[in-house]
């Protein structure tokens, strides 16, 4: 029997600005939301939850194929690994004080809030370096830590029932670098000693590019979208100037895009906040899809984005997690969903999703309303 490809084709049509049978959708949430959905649907199996929600996309992440040889038995804590992911898992190792480190050594701890927990940085492993040699001597991950030999099986398992739109998550460059160094120090050194942040980003980018080439050599025919992320904007403005992006960060993003285009793959970038000033640049670089569309940031509302960029870049996200989902009524959520579909997806070009991971202060009713489940 021929396997159903409607999920896969729905997304591919949308990002090619063709009208799909219906607007495709995606999903990401914090663990508290996954738990609420599991209780509602009677299962904690995330794949089954995504099926109930009608989600068209699936993610495989670069770091889930990594094995750190310096950690006994590659002891990755599975619960910690799932904190910020959809279903694929991201590499995290829990340490003695209940904090955790990612594959690069970035150190995070859980902080309790009124509604649940979130991760914040605990320490920065490179915050006290004084010379470029200090940075070079850091225990950087090596390419041989990654093994993609079973990637085809991983994708096949995701597509066991139907074929989903598969997105390969490359990782980040700018974010990963400052997570080892400290954000303020990193930005200061862009101006004072740029060779420090540039070297860090080079080391990270080399791994990402080598991994991407390996993945596409093995499984290009099974992957629909190449995805990388770097938050270079905050709520109301860019974190760095357009010129700093051009000089210091863009070259590494361009390297990722170039490899993806060699295999004729569309590219998606995740960048939160007020990223409007760089969208034209993203289009010129060859980026096809922008995520997550934070609508309360300047010029990031659906009307402005559609008027300026419709037909030139597809949009993924846009359902506000800051005010609408936690505070709006179910009718208001449904209304905004339909408005986004109408404005951003008028001629394809839109994948419905939240403006970031749905947060713990959102009711189950509003999550279900967003996905039209009654």
Beta strands, then each sheet from edge to edge (+ up, - down):
strand 1: 24-25
strand 2: 57-61
strand 3: 92-94
strand 4: 100-102
strand 5: 107-112
strand 6: 117-123
strand 7: 165-171
strand 8: 225-229
strand 9: 266-270
strand 10: 289-292
strand 11: 314-319
strand 12: 350-354
sheet 1: 1+ 12+ 11+ 10+ 9+ 8+ 7+ 2+
sheet 2: 3+ 4- 5+ 6-
end
